[in-house]
Structures are given as structure tokens and as C-alpha cells.
Amino acid sequence: YAIIALGYTMVYGIAKMLNFAHGDVIMVGAYVCFFATGQFGLPPLVGVLLAMVVCTVLGMVIERLAYKPLRQAPSLAVLITAIGVSYFLQNSALLLWKSDPKVFTSVVGTGSVKLFDGQLTVTHVAIVTVLACVVIMLALTWFTGRTKMGKAMRACSEDKAAAQLMGIDVDRTISMTFAIGSALAAIAGVLLCSTYPSLMPTTGSLPGIKAFTAAVFGGIGSIPGAMLGGILLGIIEIFAKAFNTNISDAVVFAVLIVVLLVKPTGLLGKAVREKV
């Protein structure tokens, strides 16, 4: 959830649009890695890198064809387009790869670490996922704060028109944002299917929606907030499943409603005042 939420918050923080097709880009990344490692026998690392490349290109194509023409359109039009792109990717996957579940082979392995005399078991996938999340969060924080492109992204986030007047290529900056978010989606898809091996054309839909909830929970637009929200939401869901499996999804979305009512900006989000 945290890694997916980081992709959501990157796109929203800079482009101010909710890319609901993000969950389906996750699915594409998982399929690319599945065929690269399973069908063509490539090493897991090569499969992950190939998935990142394909998803990066896919994200840039989606932005160029679907979202760029709507740069000045109302937010509702962009939202409807995002839902349309999501359905397009899902149905394209159904045509290409059919609807039968496929068993994804973990790129990390099936090993685990036992702690406290075997009372606590932590899988290698879980360890790699947490480490990857922390590294990605730190890398994104450094990138947006220290690099020229990162500063351009922050400028576009503040005011696209003013950024363009200062010589920033807004279209290129937004395309780069989609590229980074889509590359993160590929990593999330591979780790998701390494944890839950069933791979289908709807693999990323529900996790994508929950990750959006996590981004709102932590403060959408905030990179540390996205990670915090994803981890906390995962903990809440696990405890809800331990209590009653049937209500775990309801609890997750109840968290979204409570956050929107109590603190709409999220845990680490900041309220922004606008002069009218």
C-alpha cells in the first residue's frame, strides 16, 4: 500500500490529478515480470527492471494521450477519463492474457526469518517490501528537494502558469512525474504478486483503491505521509482481518471516511489557504 500510495501522491502532488488507472499499471508490471521470468527464463532482477521500463513508457503514453489534452479541463472530466483508462487496461489484459488466474513466482523467494523462538515469522518478501518502501521514500524526498527536475516538479505543484513563465517545461515535468509514478507501480505490482501469488487482470484494482485511501490517510501530496498512511492502513487491515475477515475491507474504507471528516488534509498534510 505504501509503495502504491507513493506513486499516487507523486502524480497528485505535482499534476493535481487522481490517476485511478494507477492500479491497472500495477497489474501490467506484474504481468511483464511474470512472462519475463516464467516464460522467457530471465533472472528476477532483469524481470523487475523490464517491468519498470514497460510501465514507465506506458505511464508516459497514458499521460500524453489521455491526460495532456485535458490540461485545462475541469477535474471531473479528468476523473472520468482516468476511470475510462482503467477499464481500457483491464479489458485489454483480459483479451491478451485471459481471465484464468496465473501463479506468480516470487522474485524474492519463499524463505522467512523466525524470531522469538519461532513465535514470530517474517517472510523475506515482507522484509524486502519494507526496505524498498523506505529507500523509495528517501530517494523521492531527496529527488524532489535537491535535483533540478524535482524543484521543477515542486514549482509546477505550486503554480503551473508561474512555473511556465519562469522557463519550466510543464508538459515535460508532468510526463516525468507519470513516468516515476508508473515505475513505482511496477515495483509494487511485483512485490504484491510475490506476497499473493494469484495474478489476474484485476490484480491491482482493489490494492490501488486501498492505496489511494492510504495516500489520503497520510496526507495526499506528502511523500512521507504516503508511506506512513500505507503502513498504518496495512496494520489496521491486518488487525481487522484477525477480528473478522468479512469486515476488513469495510474497516479500511471506514478509515477514509473518518479521516475526511476529522482531518481532511491527512496525518502529515497541510491546509493550504487560497485567496479568492
N, C-alpha and C positions, 0 to 999 in steps of 0.2 A: 504493500500500500504506500509506503513512504517513497519508494523509488518512482512509482507511477505518479504520485502526488507531486513530486519534484518536476516531472515533465509538464503536468497541468499548470503548476504555478509559474513555470518559466514562460509559457505561452500567454497566460492571463496577465502576468505581471508586466510584460512588455507590450503585447499586442492588444490587451484588454478584450480578449475574446475567449469563450469557453469552447475548446475543441473536443466535443463529445465523440469524435472519431478516434480519439487517442487510444481508447480501449481496443479498438479493432486493429490499430497499428501494432499493439502488443501481440495480438493473435498472428499477424503477418510475420513478425520477428520470430515467434516461436516456431511457425511452420518452416521458415527458411532454415533455422538451425536444425530442425528435425530432419529435413531432407538432406542437408549438408552432411550431418554426422551419421544418420541412419542409412540413407540410400547411396551416398557417394563416399562414405567412409572417411570423411575428413576429420582431423583432430578437433576436439571440443572447442578449443580456443579459436581455431580458424572458423568454425561454425558460428560462434558468437560474433566475431568480427564481421563475417559476411552478413549476418542478420542486422548488425548495426549499420552497415553500408546500405543495404537494401531499404531499411526503414528510414534512414536519413534522406535518401533520394525520394522515397515515397512521400515523406512529410513535406519536402520542398515542392513536389509536384502538386500535392493536395493544396498547399497554400497558394501556389501560383494559379491553379485552375479554378479552385472553389472559393477562396477567401479574398484574394487580391482584388477581383472585380467588385467586391462588396466593401471596400475600404471605407467608403463614405456612407454606406447603407445603415439603416437602423439596426440595433443589436438583435432584434427579433429575427430579422432576415438572416443574419449570420448564424444564429442559433438553429434555425430551421435547416439551413444549408449543412451545418455540422451533423445534424441528425440524418440528413439525406446521404451524406458521405459515409456515415457509419453503416447504414443499411446497404449501401453500394458495396462496401468492402466485405460485409458479411455474406451477401449473396454471391459475390464474385468468388469468395472462398468456398462456398457450397458447390459452385459449378466446377471449380478447379480441383478440389480435394475431397468432395462428397461430405456427407454428414456423419459417417461412421467414426466413432472415437478411435484415436490412434494413441499408442503408448509411447510417451516421450521418455527417452533415456537420459537420466540426469547427467549434466555436463560436469558436475562436481563429484559424483559418486554416491554410493549409498551408505558410506561409513558414518559413525557417530562417536561422540565423546561422552563417557559416563563419569558423572561426578557424584560426590557424597555416597560412596559405596554402591553406586548403581541406582540410587534413588532418583537421580536426575539425568536424563539422556538428551543431549543436544546434537542434532544432526550436523554434518558438515555443510549441508545446503543452508541451514539456518545461520551458521557462523559466517559463511561467505556472503550471504544476503545482508546481514547487519554490517559487516565490514565494507561491502560495496556501497551501501547506503551512506555510511559516514564519509567515505572517500569522495563519493559523488557530491554530497552536500558541501564539503570543504572546498572541492575543486570549483563548484559553481559559485560559491561565495567569493573565492579568490578571483575567478574569471570576471564576474560582474563588477568587482570592486577595483581591480588592478589593470585589466587589459583595455586597449583602445576600443575593441568591439564591445566589451562589457559595459564600458562607460557610455558608448553609443546606445546600447540597449536601455540603460537607465534613463538617458536623455529622452528617448522615444517614449518610455513609460510615463515620464512627466508631461511631455507636450510634443506630439509628433510634428505639429506645424513649426514650432520654435526650433526643434532639432533640425528640420529640413532647411530652415533659414540659416542655420549655423553650418551648413555643408554636410550634414549627415545623410547618407543614403538610407532613407527609412525603409524602402521596399527590401533592400538587401539585408538590413538589420532584422526585419521581421522574418525573412526567409531563413536566416541563420538561427533565429530563435526556434522556429519549427524544426529545423534540422537537428538541433541539440535535443529538443524535447522528444523527437522521434527516435533518436539514437538511445536515449534513456528508456524509451518504451521497449526497444528490442532487448535490452539487458533485463528489464522487468519481466518480459514475456518468457525469456529463457529460464530465469530463476523461479518464476511462478510454476512453469511446467516441470521444472526439476523437483519442486516440492510436491505438486499434484500432477502426476504423470498423464492424466487424461487430456488429450489435445483435440479440440473440436473448433469449428468455425465461430463459435460463440465464446471461446475461451476467455477473451479479455473484457467482455461486456460487463458482467457483474463486478469483477475486481476494479474495472475502470470507474464505474459509478461509485463504488465504495472509496476509491482513492480520491475522487472528487470531493466526497464527504470529508475525507481526511484533510484535504487541502483547505477546505472551508473551516474545519475544526481548528487547524493550526494557524490559520490566517492566510488566505489565498493571496499570492503575491510575495509572500515571505518564504525564502528558501529554508532557513532553519525551522520555520513554522510548519512547512510541508512535511519535513522529516519527523518532527515532534508529533504532529497530528496523525501521521501514518502509524507510528509505533504505538501511540496511546489507543488509537482506534483498533489496532490488531489485538492489544491486550484486552480491551473491553469486549471484543467479539469472542475471544477465547474463553473468558470467564462466563459470558452469556451462553456459549455452547456447553460449557461444563454444567451449567444450571439447567438449561433446556435447549436442545439443538434446534427445535422448531421456531424459537423466538429470536435466534441470534441475529438474523437479518433485520428484524423489526427493531431490535435494540440499536443496531448500527445507525439506522435512519432516524430513530428517535433522538440519537445524539445530535444529528444535523439540525433537527427542529429546535432542540433545546439551545444549541449554540446560536442559531439565528435569532432566537427570542431574547437570550440573555446577553450575548456578546457577539453581535453580527460581524465584527471585524476579526473574530477568531482569537486564539490564545496569544499569538505574537503579532497580530495585525494591528495597524494603527489607523485611527479615524482620520480621514482627510477632509478638511473644510474647504468648500469651494465658494468663491464669491459669485453672486448672481446679480 
